Each structure stands twice: as C-alpha cells, then as structure tokens.
Amino acid sequence: MANSNIVEQKKQHVQDIADKFRNSQSTLLVDYRGLDVAEVSELRKQLREANVEFKVYKNTMTRRAVEAVELSDLSETLVGPTAVAFSNDDVIAPAKILNNFAKEHEALEIKGGVIEGEIASLEQIKELADLPNYDGMVSMLLSVLQAPVRNFAYATKAIADQKEEQGA
C-alpha cells in the first residue's frame, strides 16, 4: 500500500515536470557543479527577479518528463548534477542570465535547452542570450521609427534656413 503511494507520488512529480516543459517559453539545463552556496544563491536571485523558476530534479524524473513531452534528445544531457531553469514569460531571460553568469563563473555550464517547444543547440542559446531584452528591442524599434521624422525635420529646417539666407 505504501509502495503504491510512493509510485503515484513519483508519477505526479514526473507529470509536474512535464507540464513545466510544456508551458515554458524557454527551458535551459545547466551543470552547476563547482559553484559555492553564495554563487548559487546569487544565480537563483537573478533568475527569480526575472520570473524564472530554477529547480534541481533527479535526472531519472527529468528523463521521464522529457520523454513524456517528446523531447527525448535532451536525455543525453541529463548526466551529473543538472538544474533546470523554466521561463513562462520571457524567452530570452534565462539564456541571458545563465550565459552572463557562466562568463563570470566558469563552473556553470549550459548543457542544453528548449526554446518554444523545440530543442535548441548551444549556439542557438548563445545567440538568444546576445539579443537585447524586450525593453531594449522596443527602444530600438522606436528609434528606427523616429529616424525618418527626425531626418525630415532636419531637411525642412535646412531648407528654411537656406531660404532665409537667400531672402536676406
């Protein structure tokens, strides 16, 4: 009786992990071996501020979860200590935070990930990390949209100044 209870709990745990994989915009797997407690705490703090969930699960549970969501190719990365970062809101945030942290702390290694339901290569994750965040993209868009109006204003002012000089 108690044994079947444990099996049910494990099945539910695997189901919870699988749901997190399904619902997240991006999920990254990292090897955190070699980080001290203060470094892990700092990493967790940065991820929490970006609304990214950072958890450590048993590899066997995570393997079953990735098989359930048809991401079996991730199973090969589930060796050794593995932490998983789930982001439901921002695709870029986990990649950016983990990539920047890995640059400062050699012990942190990005193993792999899933971006919008597709397994991503390490190169794709690095490219994603180099993209500006949402606010940066909006800022770029606004400056691109303002450029023609600004240039038109400069041209109009130059013509007005030129006509004023000719009239004087």
C-alpha positions in Angstrom: 0.0 0.0 0.0 2.7 2.5 1.0 4.8 1.4 -2.0 2.0 2.2 -4.5 1.6 5.6 -2.8 5.3 6.4 -3.5 4.9 5.3 -7.1 1.9 7.6 -7.5 3.8 10.5 -6.0 6.7 9.9 -8.4 4.3 9.7 -11.4 2.7 13.0 -10.3 6.2 14.6 -9.9 7.1 13.5 -13.4 3.8 14.9 -14.7 4.5 18.2 -12.9 8.0 18.5 -14.6 6.5 17.5 -18.0 3.9 20.3 -17.6 6.6 22.8 -16.8 8.4 21.8 -20.0 5.1 22.1 -22.0 4.2 25.5 -20.5 7.5 27.3 -20.6 8.7 29.6 -23.4 12.2 28.5 -22.8 13.9 25.9 -20.6 17.6 25.6 -20.0 19.6 22.8 -18.4 22.8 23.7 -16.6 25.5 21.9 -14.7 26.2 23.9 -11.6 28.9 21.6 -10.1 31.7 23.7 -8.6 29.6 26.7 -7.7 29.6 27.6 -4.0 26.5 28.3 -1.9 26.9 32.1 -2.3 27.2 31.8 -6.1 24.2 29.6 -6.4 22.2 31.9 -4.2 23.2 34.9 -6.4 22.2 33.0 -9.5 18.8 32.0 -8.0 18.2 35.6 -7.0 18.9 36.9 -10.5 16.7 34.3 -12.1 13.9 34.9 -9.5 14.0 38.6 -10.3 13.4 37.8 -14.0 10.5 35.5 -13.0 12.5 32.3 -14.0 11.9 29.2 -12.0 15.2 27.4 -11.2 15.0 23.8 -9.8 17.1 20.7 -9.3 15.4 17.4 -10.1 16.6 13.8 -10.1 17.8 13.0 -13.6 15.6 9.9 -13.8 12.5 12.0 -13.1 13.5 14.7 -15.7 14.3 12.0 -18.3 10.8 10.5 -17.9 9.3 14.0 -18.2 11.2 14.9 -21.4 10.1 11.6 -22.9 6.5 12.4 -22.0 6.7 15.7 -23.9 8.6 14.1 -26.8 11.9 15.8 -26.2 13.9 12.6 -25.7 17.0 14.1 -27.3 17.5 16.0 -24.0 18.0 12.8 -22.1 21.7 12.6 -23.1 22.3 16.0 -21.3 20.8 14.6 -18.1 24.0 13.3 -16.7 25.6 14.6 -13.4 24.2 17.4 -11.4 21.6 19.2 -13.5 19.5 22.2 -12.7 16.6 23.4 -14.9 15.5 27.0 -15.5 11.9 27.4 -16.7 10.6 30.7 -18.0 6.9 31.0 -18.9 7.0 34.7 -19.8 10.3 35.7 -21.4 12.1 33.6 -23.9 15.4 35.5 -23.6 15.8 36.0 -19.8 17.0 32.6 -18.8 19.5 32.4 -21.6 20.8 35.9 -21.0 21.1 35.5 -17.2 22.7 32.0 -17.3 25.1 32.9 -20.2 26.3 36.1 -18.4 26.7 34.1 -15.1 28.6 31.4 -16.9 31.0 34.0 -18.3 31.8 35.2 -14.8 31.8 31.7 -13.2 33.5 29.0 -15.2 31.9 26.3 -13.0 28.5 27.0 -14.5 27.9 25.1 -17.8 24.9 25.4 -20.0 24.1 21.8 -21.2 21.1 22.4 -23.5 17.6 23.7 -23.7 14.3 24.0 -25.3 13.1 27.2 -26.9 9.4 27.5 -27.7 9.0 23.7 -27.7 12.0 22.9 -29.9 15.3 21.6 -28.7 17.9 24.3 -29.1 21.6 23.9 -29.8 24.2 25.6 -27.5 24.9 28.0 -30.4 21.2 29.0 -30.6 21.1 29.5 -26.8 24.2 31.8 -27.0 22.6 33.8 -29.9 19.4 34.1 -27.9 21.5 35.4 -24.9 23.0 38.1 -27.0 19.7 39.5 -28.1 18.5 42.6 -26.2 15.7 42.2 -23.8 12.1 43.4 -24.5 12.7 47.0 -23.4 15.9 47.1 -25.5 14.0 45.9 -28.6 11.2 48.4 -28.0 13.8 51.2 -27.7 15.5 50.1 -31.0 12.1 50.0 -32.7 11.2 53.5 -31.5 14.5 55.0 -32.7 14.1 53.3 -36.1 10.5 54.7 -36.3 11.6 58.2 -35.2 14.6 58.4 -37.6 12.5 59.4 -40.8 10.6 62.1 -38.9 13.8 63.5 -37.4 15.5 63.5 -40.8 12.5 65.2 -42.4 12.6 67.9 -39.6 16.3 68.4 -40.2 15.8 68.7 -44.0 12.9 71.1 -43.6 14.9 73.3 -41.2 17.9 73.3 -43.6 15.6 74.4 -46.5 14.0 77.1 -44.3 17.5 78.4 -43.2 18.7 78.4 -46.8 15.6 80.4 -48.0 16.1 82.8 -45.1 19.7 83.4 -46.1 18.7 83.9 -49.8 16.0 86.4 -48.7 18.4 88.5 -46.5 
